[in-house]
Each structure stands twice: as C-alpha cells, then as structure tokens.
C-alpha cells in the first residue's frame, strides 16, 4: 500500500500550537488585522506602522494615512488619502512629488499616483517608554566597591563598577 504524502502545515497553524507552546500576539497580528485593513484600502499594514520611517519625523507628526484607493483591477496608480493637521496641507502639497516617490520606493513599484488631503486633528505620536536603570541595594554597592578597591586606575575601576552593577542588577534574588 502506497503512503499518502503528508501535507506540510503552515508555521502558524493552530493545530501545531500544542507542539510549540504559546505564540506571541505580534506573530498573528498581521493575519488578524488584514481584513480590517483591506477594507480601508491598506493591503499592507506596513504603510501605517512604518509611516514615520517613510515620510520622515516632521511629516509623520503632521500627517496620518487614512486609506489607499486603487483603480479597479489595477495594483498600482492608487490615491493615498492623508489626514493633515490644519495649516500644514499647503506644505504637503508642495512636497507631494517627493512624498509620492518615497512611498513608491517603500512599496517597490508605482503604488501611489496622487495624494488627497483632509484637514483635521492628528493624534500625537507615542513616545517610547523610557525605563530607568535599576539601582543596587546599598549592601551590594558596598560589596562591589570593596572588591574594586585594589584597582588603581580610576577609569578602569569606574568601568568595572558599571559592569558589576549591570551584572548584579540583572540577577534575580534567590
């Protein structure tokens, strides 16, 4: 009797989840969000998520892509609708050819042929949360300083102290 060839399952197949354990949310997010983004004309979510890298920091603070509309049956030559902060639309009109060139460079083909503007408020960009360095307990700092007393070079002593703090802070208490 001939063996039937086994079908290779995709890596994000739910039936494989038991084999691999839990999945990160970010791994399945593009699959989950794709239908909602397609309704708004965004075949690729990367246009929204990478907008600051595509347009630049100044334009990203003043504009937000709303939807991308392609002519029926054509994958290129679309119209990108942008929400622009009040008073900045004239600036965007002047640099529209460069912006279209950058967007098409991002896609790798002539995806956008024109821009349409809608003036309105722009949500502020989120700043990445800064997490300050943890401090050593006083007793650990004293031990570290005592261990480094014999080193005469102050630059070397400071560098080793920084390294020692980083190593000791990274350890979990037992």
C-alpha positions in Angstrom: 0.0 0.0 0.0 1.4 3.4 -1.0 1.9 6.1 1.6 0.0 9.3 1.1 2.2 12.3 1.2 1.9 14.3 4.4 0.7 17.8 3.9 3.1 20.4 5.4 1.3 22.6 7.8 2.0 26.4 7.9 4.0 27.6 10.9 1.1 29.5 12.4 -1.4 26.6 12.1 -3.5 26.4 15.3 -3.2 22.6 15.4 0.6 23.0 15.8 0.2 25.2 18.9 0.4 22.3 21.2 3.8 21.3 19.8 5.3 24.8 20.1 3.6 26.3 23.1 2.2 29.8 23.3 2.5 32.2 20.4 3.4 35.9 20.6 0.5 38.2 19.7 2.7 40.0 17.2 3.1 36.8 15.2 -0.6 36.5 14.4 -1.5 40.2 14.3 -0.9 40.8 10.6 -3.2 37.8 9.8 -5.9 39.0 12.2 -5.8 42.7 11.1 -5.5 42.1 7.3 -9.3 42.0 6.6 -10.0 45.2 8.5 -7.0 47.0 6.9 -8.1 45.8 3.4 -11.5 47.5 3.9 -9.6 50.8 4.4 -7.5 50.1 1.3 -4.3 49.2 3.1 -3.2 46.0 1.5 -0.1 46.2 3.6 -0.2 47.3 7.3 3.4 48.4 7.0 2.3 51.7 5.4 0.7 52.6 8.6 3.1 51.2 11.0 6.2 52.4 9.2 4.8 55.8 8.3 7.3 57.8 10.3 10.2 56.0 8.5 8.6 56.5 5.1 7.5 60.1 5.5 10.1 61.4 8.0 9.5 62.6 11.5 8.2 66.0 10.7 5.6 64.7 8.2 4.6 61.9 10.5 3.8 64.4 13.2 1.6 66.4 10.8 0.0 63.7 8.6 -1.6 60.3 9.0 -2.5 57.9 6.1 -6.3 57.3 6.1 -6.9 55.0 3.1 -5.3 53.9 -0.1 -7.7 53.5 -3.1 -6.6 51.7 -6.2 -8.4 51.9 -9.6 -10.5 48.8 -10.2 -8.4 45.9 -11.4 -5.1 47.8 -11.1 -2.5 47.1 -8.3 -0.8 50.5 -8.9 -1.7 54.1 -9.6 -3.6 54.5 -6.4 -4.7 57.5 -4.4 -3.5 57.9 -0.9 -5.8 59.8 1.4 -4.0 61.7 4.1 -5.3 63.4 7.2 -3.2 66.6 7.6 -3.1 68.9 10.5 -4.7 72.3 9.9 -2.3 74.7 8.2 0.1 72.1 7.0 -1.8 71.0 3.9 -0.1 73.6 1.7 3.3 72.4 2.8 2.4 68.8 1.9 1.1 69.9 -1.5 4.5 71.5 -2.2 6.4 68.3 -1.3 3.9 65.9 -2.7 6.1 64.6 -5.6 8.9 63.8 -3.2 6.5 62.1 -0.8 4.9 60.0 -3.6 8.4 59.0 -4.6 9.3 57.9 -1.1 6.0 55.9 -0.7 6.6 54.2 -4.1 10.1 53.4 -3.1 8.8 51.8 0.0 6.4 49.6 -2.0 8.9 48.9 -4.7 6.6 49.9 -7.5 4.3 52.8 -8.5 1.6 52.1 -6.0 0.6 55.7 -5.4 0.0 58.2 -8.2 -1.7 61.0 -6.3 -2.5 62.3 -2.8 -5.8 63.6 -1.4 -5.8 65.7 1.8 -8.3 66.0 4.6 -7.6 68.6 7.3 -8.2 67.6 10.8 -6.6 66.9 14.2 -3.7 64.4 14.2 -3.2 62.1 17.2 0.2 62.7 18.9 2.9 60.1 18.2 3.6 57.8 21.1 7.0 58.2 22.6 8.7 55.0 23.6 8.6 54.5 27.3 11.9 55.0 29.0 12.8 52.6 31.7 15.4 53.9 34.1 18.3 51.7 35.3 17.6 49.8 38.5 19.8 50.6 41.5 21.8 48.2 43.5 20.9 47.7 47.1 23.2 49.6 49.5 24.8 46.4 50.7 25.6 45.1 47.2 27.0 48.5 46.2 29.3 48.4 49.3 30.5 44.9 48.4 31.2 46.0 44.8 33.2 49.0 45.9 35.2 46.8 48.4 36.0 44.3 45.6 37.3 47.2 43.4 39.4 48.9 46.0 42.7 47.3 44.8 42.4 48.6 41.3 44.5 51.8 41.0 43.4 53.1 37.6 40.2 55.2 38.2 38.9 54.8 34.6 39.2 51.0 34.8 37.7 51.0 38.3 34.7 53.0 37.1 34.2 50.8 34.0 34.4 47.7 36.2 32.0 49.2 38.7 29.4 49.9 35.9 29.8 46.4 34.6 29.4 44.9 38.1 26.3 47.0 38.7 24.8 45.8 35.4 25.6 42.2 36.1 24.2 42.3 39.7 21.1 44.2 38.8 20.3 41.6 36.1 20.3 38.7 38.6 17.0 37.7 40.2 17.1 37.5 44.0 17.2 33.9 45.3 
